[in-house]
Amino acid sequence: MREIDEVEATYPNLTFIPRYDGPDFWGATLVNNKVYYNPFYHDIYKILLEEGFHSEDVPDGIDITQQVTISDIKMERKAREESFKKSLPIEKLTAYMQTYPNDDDTQIADAFGVTKEFLHEAIATYKIVASDEALKPPFYFLG
């Protein structure tokens, strides 16, 4: 199953619409139960999950895209954390790193189909520090 299909199945109340006319850095945005997304965005699965979580948590008519209030920032952070939990579960990440302790961050990211930046942000979000048994070098720089 493609990632977009999985997200669509998880959020049947949303309509997902690819947009090819946005800037390269643009990922997705939720407007009136429609998720407009850049199909070429580097971590599209994560960003679509975030928009799905927003559909559950952000009240109708509220725009958090500018993240100007503490509440906006908290809602964005919560959606991001939930997308990490769903797309890169800590249990699977830990098990992989224990099984392949010599893999570097590029190999781990490739194994999970995410970018290195996504992997680094997920690890930081999980508050994994270098002293944890699950982590071996080269992850000392991520703590």
KERO-359417 format. One record per residue: residue in three letters; x, y, z of N, C-alpha, C, O, CB in turn; residue number from 1; chain. Coordinates in Angstrom, 2 decimals, padded with zeros to 5 digits. Glycine has a CB too. Example, Ala and Ser with C-alpha at 12.3 -4.5 7.8 and 13.67 -1.06 7.14 Angstrom:
KERO-359417
NODE residu      nx      ny      nz     cax     cay     caz      cx      cy      cz      ox      oy      oz     cbx     cby     cbz num chaine
NODE    Ala  013.19 -005.69  007.80  012.30 -004.50  007.80  013.20 -003.30  007.80  014.24 -003.32  008.46  011.31 -004.47  009.05   1      A
NODE    Ser  012.85 -002.25  007.08  013.67 -001.06  007.14  012.90  000.03  007.87  013.41  001.14  008.04  014.08 -000.60  005.72   2      A
END
This chain:
KERO-359417
NODE residu      nx      ny      nz     cax     cay     caz      cx      cy      cz      ox      oy      oz     cbx     cby     cbz num chaine
NODE    Met  000.84 -001.17  000.00  000.00  000.00  000.00  000.89  001.24  000.00  001.83  001.34  000.78 -000.96 -000.01  001.21   1      A
NODE    Arg  000.58  002.17 -000.86  001.33  003.43 -000.90  001.03  004.24  000.36 -000.03  004.10  000.97  000.98  004.25 -002.17   2      A
NODE    Glu  001.99  005.09  000.74  001.82  005.88  001.95  000.58  006.76  001.89 -000.15  006.87  002.87  003.05  006.74  002.19   3      A
NODE    Ile  000.34  007.38  000.74 -000.83  008.25  000.62 -002.11  007.44  000.80 -003.07  007.93  001.40 -000.84  008.96 -000.74   4      A
NODE    Asp -002.13  006.22  000.29 -003.31  005.36  000.45 -003.54  005.03  001.92 -004.68  005.01  002.38 -003.15  004.07 -000.37   5      A
NODE    Glu -002.46  004.77  002.63 -002.57  004.46  004.06 -003.12  005.65  004.84 -003.98  005.48  005.71 -001.20  004.04  004.62   6      A
NODE    Val -002.63  006.84  004.54 -003.11  008.04  005.24 -004.57  008.31  004.87 -005.37  008.65  005.74 -002.23  009.27  004.89   7      A
NODE    Glu -004.92  008.15  003.59 -006.31  008.34  003.18 -007.24  007.37  003.89 -008.35  007.75  004.29 -006.45  008.17  001.66   8      A
NODE    Ala -006.81  006.12  004.07 -007.62  005.14  004.77 -007.76  005.49  006.25 -008.80  005.23  006.86 -007.01  003.74  004.62   9      A
NODE    Thr -006.72  006.07  006.83 -006.75  006.46  008.23 -007.66  007.66  008.46 -008.28  007.77  009.52 -005.34  006.76  008.71  10      A
NODE    Tyr -007.75  008.54  007.49 -008.55  009.77  007.60 -009.56  009.85  006.46 -009.41  010.67  005.56 -007.63  011.02  007.60  11      A
NODE    Pro -010.59  009.00  006.50 -011.56  008.99  005.39 -012.39  010.28  005.29 -013.02  010.53  004.27 -012.49  007.82  005.55  12      A
NODE    Asn -012.39  011.09  006.34 -013.13  012.35  006.32 -012.40  013.45  005.56 -012.96  014.52  005.33 -013.41  012.81  007.74  13      A
NODE    Leu -011.14  013.19  005.18 -010.33  014.18  004.47 -010.20  013.81  003.00 -010.22  012.64  002.63 -008.95  014.30  005.11  14      A
NODE    Thr -010.07  014.83  002.17 -009.78  014.64  000.75 -008.35  015.10  000.52 -007.99  016.22  000.89 -010.81  015.44 -000.16  15      A
NODE    Phe -007.54  014.27 -000.08 -006.14  014.58 -000.33 -005.96  014.95 -001.79 -006.29  014.18 -002.69 -005.23  013.39  000.06  16      A
NODE    Ile -005.44  016.15 -002.02 -005.34  016.70 -003.37 -003.89  017.10 -003.65 -003.37  018.02 -003.01 -006.29  017.91 -003.54  17      A
NODE    Pro -003.24  016.44 -004.61 -001.87  016.86 -004.94 -001.86  018.22 -005.63 -002.72  018.50 -006.47 -001.19  015.81 -005.83  18      A
NODE    Arg -000.90  019.04 -005.28 -000.72  020.36 -005.90  000.70  020.43 -006.42  001.65  020.21 -005.67 -001.02  021.53 -004.89  19      A
NODE    Tyr  000.84  020.74 -007.67  002.15  020.79 -008.31  002.66  022.21 -008.49  003.76  022.41 -009.02  002.09  020.10 -009.65  20      A
NODE    Asp  001.89  023.20 -008.06  002.25  024.58 -008.32  002.83  025.32 -007.11  003.06  026.52 -007.18  001.06  025.32 -008.81  21      A
NODE    Gly  003.07  024.61 -006.01  003.63  025.25 -004.83  005.15  025.25 -004.86  005.75  024.59 -005.71  003.14  024.55 -003.57  22      A
NODE    Pro  005.76  025.99 -003.95  007.23  025.99 -003.88  007.75  024.63 -003.41  007.01  023.88 -002.76  007.73  027.12 -002.94  23      A
NODE    Asp  008.99  024.32 -003.72  009.57  023.02 -003.39  009.54  022.71 -001.89  009.37  021.56 -001.49  010.99  022.95 -003.88  24      A
NODE    Phe  009.72  023.75 -001.06  009.78  023.53  000.38  008.42  023.28  001.00  008.33  022.84  002.14  010.43  024.70  001.05  25      A
NODE    Trp  007.35  023.56  000.27  006.00  023.44  000.79  005.60  021.98  000.89  005.78  021.22 -000.07  005.01  024.21 -000.08  26      A
NODE    Gly  005.06  021.56  002.04  004.66  020.18  002.23  003.18  019.96  002.03  002.77  019.32  001.06  005.04  019.73  003.59  27      A
NODE    Ala  002.37  020.48  002.94  000.92  020.29  002.85  000.22  021.30  003.74  000.81  021.91  004.63  000.53  018.84  003.26  28      A
NODE    Thr -001.06  021.47  003.45 -001.88  022.34  004.29 -003.31  021.81  004.30 -003.79  021.26  003.31 -001.85  023.81  003.77  29      A
NODE    Leu -003.96  021.97  005.42 -005.34  021.51  005.61 -006.28  022.71  005.54 -006.13  023.68  006.29 -005.49  020.76  006.97  30      A
NODE    Val -007.26  022.62  004.63 -008.26  023.68  004.49 -009.61  023.02  004.28 -009.83  022.34  003.27 -007.90  024.65  003.30  31      A
NODE    Asn -010.52  023.23  005.22 -011.90  022.71  005.08 -011.94  021.22  004.72 -012.60  020.83  003.76 -012.65  023.50  004.02  32      A
NODE    Asn -011.26  020.40  005.49 -011.22  018.95  005.30 -010.60  018.52  003.97 -010.82  017.40  003.51 -012.61  018.39  005.39  33      A
NODE    Lys -009.82  019.40  003.37 -009.06  019.07  002.17 -007.59  019.28  002.49 -007.20  020.33  003.00 -009.50  019.93  000.94  34      A
NODE    Val -006.78  018.28  002.19 -005.34  018.38  002.40 -004.70  018.57  001.03 -004.69  017.66  000.20 -004.75  017.11  003.14  35      A
NODE    Tyr -004.16  019.76  000.80 -003.43  020.05 -000.43 -001.97  019.75 -000.13 -001.40  020.27  000.83 -003.65  021.55 -000.90  36      A
NODE    Tyr -001.35  018.92 -000.97  000.02  018.50 -000.66  000.90  018.50 -001.90  000.44  018.34 -003.03  000.02  017.12 -000.03  37      A
NODE    Asn  002.18  018.68 -001.63  003.22  018.62 -002.66  003.68  017.16 -002.75  004.33  016.68 -001.83  004.43  019.60 -002.32  38      A
NODE    Pro  003.36  016.45 -003.83  003.72  015.03 -003.92  005.22  014.78 -003.98  005.67  013.64 -003.84  003.08  014.43 -005.13  39      A
NODE    Phe  006.00  015.84 -004.19  007.45  015.68 -004.26  008.14  016.04 -002.95  009.37  016.00 -002.87  008.00  016.52 -005.37  40      A
NODE    Tyr  007.37  016.40 -001.94  007.96  016.77 -000.65  008.74  015.60 -000.08  008.29  014.46 -000.18  006.86  017.23  000.34  41      A
NODE    His  009.90  015.86  000.51  010.82  014.80  000.91  010.28  013.86  001.98  010.62  012.67  001.94  012.08  015.40  001.40  42      A
NODE    Asp  009.48  014.30  002.91  008.91  013.43  003.94  007.39  013.49  003.88  006.73  013.86  004.85  009.42  013.83  005.36  43      A
NODE    Ile  006.85  013.14  002.73  005.42  013.33  002.48  004.55  012.53  003.45  003.50  013.02  003.87  005.09  012.93  001.06  44      A
NODE    Tyr  004.97  011.33  003.82  004.17  010.51  004.74  004.02  011.23  006.08  002.91  011.33  006.62  004.82  009.11  004.95  45      A
NODE    Lys  005.12  011.74  006.60  005.09  012.45  007.88  004.20  013.67  007.80  003.39  013.91  008.69  006.51  012.85  008.31  46      A
NODE    Ile  004.34  014.45  006.75  003.59  015.70  006.65  002.10  015.42  006.45  001.27  016.18  006.96  004.13  016.55  005.49  47      A
NODE    Leu  001.74  014.36  005.73  000.33  014.03  005.57 -000.26  013.54  006.89 -001.40  013.86  007.22  000.15  012.96  004.48  48      A
NODE    Leu  000.52  012.78  007.64  000.05  012.36  008.97 -000.17  013.58  009.86 -001.15  013.65  010.60  001.08  011.40  009.63  49      A
NODE    Glu  000.74  014.54  009.80  000.58  015.76  010.59 -000.73  016.45  010.26 -001.47  016.87  011.16  001.76  016.73  010.34  50      A
NODE    Glu -001.03  016.57  008.99 -002.27  017.24  008.58 -003.48  016.43  009.06 -004.49  017.01  009.45 -002.32  017.42  007.05  51      A
NODE    Gly -003.37  015.11  009.02 -004.45  014.28  009.56 -004.67  014.52  011.04 -005.80  014.63  011.50 -004.15  012.81  009.32  52      A
NODE    Phe -003.58  014.60  011.80 -003.70  014.88  013.23 -004.28  016.27  013.45 -005.07  016.47  014.38 -002.33  014.76  013.92  53      A
NODE    His -003.91  017.23  012.62 -004.48  018.58  012.74 -005.99  018.53  012.55 -006.73  019.26  013.21 -003.84  019.53  011.70  54      A
NODE    Ser -006.47  017.67  011.65 -007.91  017.60  011.40 -008.67  017.16  012.65 -009.85  017.46  012.80 -008.20  016.63  010.24  55      A
NODE    Glu -007.99  016.45  013.55 -008.62  015.99  014.78 -008.48  017.00  015.92 -009.34  017.07  016.79 -008.01  014.67  015.21  56      A
NODE    Asp -007.40  017.79  015.91 -007.08  018.64  017.05 -007.29  020.13  016.87 -007.53  020.85  017.84 -005.69  018.42  017.42  57      A
NODE    Val -007.22  020.61  015.65 -007.33  022.06  015.42 -008.80  022.39  015.18 -009.42  021.84  014.27 -006.44  022.51  014.20  58      A
NODE    Pro -009.35  023.30  015.99 -010.76  023.67  015.79 -011.00  024.27  014.41 -010.12  024.93  013.85 -011.20  024.68  016.87  59      A
NODE    Asp -012.19  024.03  013.86 -012.55  024.58  012.55 -012.37  026.10  012.54 -012.69  026.78  013.51 -014.01  024.22  012.19  60      A
NODE    Gly -011.85  026.60  011.45 -011.68  028.03  011.28 -010.42  028.60  011.90 -010.16  029.79  011.75 -012.84  028.71  011.85  61      A
NODE    Ile -009.64  027.79  012.59 -008.40  028.25  013.22 -007.24  027.99  012.26 -007.10  026.88  011.74 -008.16  027.54  014.60  62      A
NODE    Asp -006.43  028.99  012.03 -005.27  028.88  011.14 -004.00  028.91  011.99 -003.69  029.92  012.63 -005.25  030.03  010.09  63      A
NODE    Ile -003.27  027.79  012.00 -002.04  027.74  012.79 -000.79  027.78  011.92  000.31  027.56  012.41 -002.01  026.48  013.65  64      A
NODE    Thr -000.96  028.06  010.63  000.19  028.00  009.72  001.29  028.99  010.09  002.47  028.70  009.87 -000.26  028.26  008.31  65      A
NODE    Gln  000.93  030.13  010.63  001.96  031.12  010.99  002.57  030.84  012.37  003.62  031.39  012.69  001.36  032.51  010.97  66      A
NODE    Gln  001.92  030.01  013.17  002.39  029.65  014.51  002.76  030.90  015.32  003.89  031.05  015.78  003.61  028.70  014.41  67      A
NODE    Val  001.78  031.79  015.47  002.02  033.05  016.17  001.69  032.99  017.66  002.12  033.85  018.42  001.22  034.14  015.52  68      A
NODE    Thr  000.94  031.99  018.07  000.61  031.88  019.49  001.21  030.61  020.06  001.58  029.69  019.33 -000.93  031.90  019.70  69      A
NODE    Ile  001.31  030.57  021.38  001.80  029.36  022.06  000.89  028.19  021.73  001.37  027.07  021.53  001.87  029.58  023.59  70      A
NODE    Ser -000.40  028.42  021.68 -001.35  027.36  021.35 -001.09  026.80  019.95 -001.13  025.59  019.76 -002.79  027.90  021.44  71      A
NODE    Asp -000.83  027.67  018.97 -000.52  027.23  017.61  000.71  026.33  017.61  000.72  025.27  016.99 -000.30  028.44  016.68  72      A
NODE    Ile  001.73  026.78  018.30  002.99  026.04  018.35  002.79  024.68  019.01  003.33  023.67  018.55  004.06  026.85  019.11  73      A
NODE    Lys  002.01  024.65  020.08  001.74  023.38  020.78  000.98  022.42  019.88  001.28  021.22  019.85  000.95  023.63  022.07  74      A
NODE    Met -000.01  022.94  019.14 -000.78  022.06  018.24  000.11  021.51  017.13  000.00  020.34  016.77 -001.96  022.82  017.63  75      A
NODE    Glu  000.99  022.34  016.60  001.91  021.88  015.55  002.86  020.83  016.10  003.11  019.81  015.47  002.71  023.07  014.95  76      A
NODE    Arg  003.40  021.09  017.28  004.35  020.15  017.91  003.68  018.81  018.21  004.26  017.75  018.00  004.94  020.75  019.20  77      A
NODE    Lys  002.47  018.86  018.72  001.74  017.63  019.02  001.51  016.80  017.76  001.71  015.58  017.76  000.39  017.95  019.70  78      A
NODE    Ala  001.10  017.46  016.68  000.88  016.74  015.42  002.18  016.13  014.92  002.19  015.01  014.42  000.28  017.68  014.36  79      A
NODE    Arg  003.27  016.87  015.04  004.57  016.35  014.59  004.98  015.14  015.42  005.44  014.14  014.86  005.65  017.45  014.69  80      A
NODE    Glu  004.83  015.22  016.74  005.18  014.09  017.60  004.35  012.86  017.27  004.87  011.74  017.22  004.99  014.47  019.07  81      A
NODE    Glu  003.06  013.06  017.03  002.20  011.93  016.68  002.61  011.32  015.34  002.54  010.11  015.16  000.74  012.37  016.63  82      A
NODE    Ser  003.03  012.16  014.40  003.46  011.62  013.11  004.74  010.80  013.25  004.91  009.81  012.55  003.67  012.76  012.09  83      A
NODE    Phe  005.64  011.21  014.16  006.84  010.41  014.42  006.45  009.06  015.01  006.97  008.02  014.58  007.80  011.15  015.37  84      A
NODE    Lys  005.56  009.07  015.97  005.15  007.81  016.62  004.55  006.83  015.62  004.77  005.62  015.70  004.13  008.10  017.74  85      A
NODE    Lys  003.80  007.37  014.67  003.14  006.50  013.68  004.10  006.06  012.58  004.09  004.89  012.19  001.95  007.24  013.05  86      A
NODE    Ser  004.93  006.97  012.08  005.76  006.64  010.92  007.12  006.05  011.28  007.73  005.36  010.46  005.97  007.86  010.09  87      A
NODE    Leu  007.60  006.30  012.49  008.90  005.79  012.92  008.81  005.42  014.40  009.39  006.10  015.25  010.04  006.84  012.66  88      A
NODE    Pro  008.09  004.34  014.71  007.88  003.98  016.12  009.20  003.73  016.85  010.10  003.09  016.31  006.99  002.74  016.21  89      A
NODE    Ile  009.29  004.24  018.05  010.51  004.10  018.84  010.91  002.65  019.03  012.10  002.33  019.04  010.33  004.76  020.19  90      A
NODE    Glu  009.94  001.77  019.17  010.25  000.34  019.37  010.95 -000.24  018.14  011.91 -001.00  018.26  008.97 -000.46  019.67  91      A
NODE    Lys  010.46  000.12  016.95  011.08 -000.38  015.72  012.45  000.23  015.50  013.38 -000.44  015.06  010.18 -000.10  014.52  92      A
NODE    Leu  012.56  001.52  015.79  013.84  002.20  015.64  014.88  001.60  016.59  016.01  001.32  016.18  013.69  003.70  015.91  93      A
NODE    Thr  014.50  001.40  017.83  015.41  000.82  018.82  015.81 -000.60  018.43  016.98 -000.96  018.50  014.77  000.81  020.22  94      A
NODE    Ala  014.84 -001.41  018.02  015.13 -002.78  017.61  016.09 -002.80  016.42  017.02 -003.61  016.38  013.83 -003.53  017.26  95      A
NODE    Tyr  015.86 -001.92  015.45  016.74 -001.87  014.28  018.16 -001.52  014.70  019.12 -002.16  014.26  016.22 -000.85  013.25  96      A
NODE    Met  018.30 -000.50  015.54  019.63 -000.06  015.93  020.35 -001.10  016.79  021.58 -001.17  016.78  019.54  001.27  016.69  97      A
NODE    Gln  019.60 -001.90  017.52  020.23 -002.99  018.28  020.65 -004.13  017.35  021.67 -004.77  017.59  019.26 -003.52  019.35  98      A
NODE    Thr  019.87 -004.36  016.31  020.18 -005.43  015.36  021.33 -005.03  014.44  022.17 -005.86  014.09  018.95 -005.77  014.53  99      A
NODE    Tyr  021.38 -003.78  014.05  022.41 -003.27  013.13  023.17 -002.12  013.80  023.03 -000.97  013.38  021.77 -002.79  011.78 100      A
NODE    Pro  023.96 -002.41  014.82  024.60 -001.34  015.59  025.65 -000.55  014.82  026.01  000.54  015.25  025.24 -001.92  016.80 101      A
NODE    Asn  026.14 -001.06  013.71  027.16 -000.36  012.95  026.61  000.49  011.81  027.37  001.17  011.12  028.14 -001.34  012.41 102      A
NODE    Asp  025.30  000.46  011.61  024.71  001.28  010.55  024.79  002.76  010.93  024.61  003.13  012.08  023.24  000.87  010.30 103      A
NODE    Asp  025.07  003.58  009.93  025.09  005.02  010.19  023.69  005.59  009.96  022.76  004.87  009.60  026.14  005.74  009.28 104      A
NODE    Asp  023.56  006.89  010.18  022.23  007.49  010.09  021.64  007.42  008.68  020.42  007.34  008.53  022.29  008.93  010.54 105      A
NODE    Thr  022.47  007.45  007.66  021.97  007.33  006.29  021.36  005.95  006.06  020.28  005.84  005.47  023.11  007.59  005.27 106      A
NODE    Gln  022.03  004.92  006.54  021.52  003.56  006.37  020.22  003.34  007.15  019.30  002.69  006.66  022.57  002.54  006.82 107      A
NODE    Ile  020.16  003.89  008.34  018.95  003.74  009.15  017.79  004.49  008.50  016.68  003.96  008.40  019.19  004.26  010.60 108      A
NODE    Ala  018.04  005.71  008.06  016.99  006.48  007.39  016.50  005.75  006.14  015.29  005.67  005.90  017.52  007.89  007.00 109      A
NODE    Asp  017.42  005.21  005.37  017.04  004.46  004.17  016.19  003.24  004.52  015.23  002.92  003.82  018.29  004.01  003.39 110      A
NODE    Ala  016.55  002.56  005.59  015.82  001.36  006.00  014.36  001.68  006.35  013.47  000.86  006.14  016.50  000.70  007.20 111      A
NODE    Phe  014.13  002.88  006.87  012.78  003.29  007.25  012.09  004.15  006.19  010.94  004.54  006.35  012.82  004.04  008.55 112      A
NODE    Gly  012.82  004.45  005.11  012.23  005.24  004.03  011.99  006.69  004.41  011.02  007.30  003.96  010.94  004.62  003.61 113      A
NODE    Val  012.88  007.24  005.25  012.76  008.64  005.65  014.09  009.33  005.36  015.09  008.68  005.04  012.38  008.77  007.17 114      A
NODE    Thr  014.10  010.65  005.47  015.34  011.39  005.29  016.15  011.38  006.59  015.61  011.07  007.66  015.06  012.85  004.84 115      A
NODE    Lys  017.43  011.71  006.49  018.26  011.80  007.69  017.72  012.87  008.63  017.72  012.69  009.85  019.73  012.10  007.32 116      A
NODE    Glu  017.26  013.97  008.07  016.72  015.05  008.90  015.50  014.56  009.69  015.35  014.89  010.87  016.33  016.25  008.02 117      A
NODE    Phe  014.66  013.79  009.03  013.48  013.23  009.70  013.93  012.31  010.84  013.40  012.39  011.95  012.59  012.46  008.70 118      A
NODE    Leu  014.89  011.45  010.55  015.41  010.54  011.57  015.97  011.32  012.76  015.66  011.01  013.91  016.51  009.64  010.98 119      A
NODE    His  016.77  012.33  012.49  017.38  013.13  013.56  016.30  013.82  014.40  016.40  013.85  015.63  018.33  014.17  012.97 120      A
NODE    Glu  015.29  014.37  013.73  014.23  015.05  014.47  013.42  014.06  015.31  013.02  014.37  016.43  013.31  015.80  013.51 121      A
NODE    Ala  013.19  012.87  014.75  012.46  011.85  015.51  013.25  011.45  016.76  012.68  011.35  017.85  012.17  010.62  014.63 122      A
NODE    Ile  014.53  011.23  016.59  015.37  010.84  017.74  015.38  011.95  018.77  015.27  011.68  019.97  016.81  010.51  017.28 123      A
NODE    Ala  015.51  013.18  018.34  015.49  014.30  019.28  014.14  014.39  019.98  014.07  014.68  021.18  015.80  015.63  018.55 124      A
NODE    Thr  013.08  014.13  019.25  011.74  014.17  019.83  011.57  013.08  020.88  010.97  013.30  021.92  010.68  014.01  018.73 125      A
NODE    Tyr  012.11  011.92  020.60  012.02  010.82  021.56  012.96  011.02  022.74  012.95  010.23  023.69  012.34  009.50  020.87 126      A
NODE    Lys  013.77  012.06  022.68  014.72  012.39  023.75  015.67  011.24  024.05  016.00  010.94  025.20  013.96  012.76  025.01 127      A
NODE    Ile  016.09  010.60  022.97  017.08  009.54  023.11  018.44  010.21  023.26  018.80  011.07  022.46  017.06  008.56  021.88 128      A
NODE    Val  019.16  009.83  024.25  020.48  010.40  024.47  021.54  009.33  024.27  021.25  008.13  024.30  020.60  011.01  025.89 129      A
NODE    Ala  022.75  009.77  024.07  023.84  008.85  023.74  024.07  007.81  024.83  024.63  006.75  024.54  025.11  009.62  023.50 130      A
NODE    Ser  023.67  008.07  026.05  023.89  007.10  027.12  022.90  005.94  027.08  023.11  004.93  027.75  023.81  007.78  028.46 131      A
NODE    Asp  021.83  006.08  026.30  020.87  004.98  026.19  021.53  003.77  025.56  022.35  003.90  024.65  019.64  005.41  025.37 132      A
NODE    Glu  021.18  002.61  026.05  021.74  001.36  025.53  021.39  001.14  024.06  022.14  000.49  023.34  021.25  000.19  026.35 133      A
NODE    Ala  020.26  001.68  023.63  019.83  001.47  022.24  020.72  002.17  021.24  020.78  001.78  020.07  018.40  001.94  022.06 134      A
NODE    Leu  021.42  003.19  021.68  022.22  003.98  020.75  023.70  003.67  020.87  024.25  003.55  021.96  021.98  005.45  020.98 135      A
NODE    Lys  024.30  003.56  019.75  025.76  003.40  019.66  026.24  004.48  018.71  025.44  005.01  017.94  026.17  001.94  019.16 136      A
NODE    Pro  027.53  004.82  018.72  028.03  005.76  017.72  027.64  005.24  016.34  027.65  004.03  016.12  029.58  005.94  017.85 137      A
NODE    Pro  027.32  006.10  015.41  027.63  007.52  015.29  026.57  008.46  015.82  026.57  009.63  015.45  027.86  007.84  013.89 138      A
NODE    Phe  025.65  008.00  016.68  024.56  008.86  017.14  024.91  009.73  018.33  024.03  010.41  018.88  023.40  008.03  017.48 139      A
NODE    Tyr  026.15  009.73  018.74  026.54  010.57  019.86  026.24  012.04  019.63  026.03  012.79  020.58  028.00  010.39  020.15 140      A
NODE    Phe  026.23  012.45  018.35  026.01  013.87  018.05  024.55  014.25  018.10  024.22  015.43  017.99  026.56  014.21  016.69 141      A
NODE    Leu  023.65  013.28  018.26  022.23  013.58  018.27  021.68  013.85  019.66  020.55  014.33  019.78  021.49  012.45  017.64 142      A
NODE    Gly  022.43  013.55  020.69  021.93  013.72  022.06  021.74  015.12  022.41  021.32  015.42  023.53  022.82  013.09  023.03 143      A
END
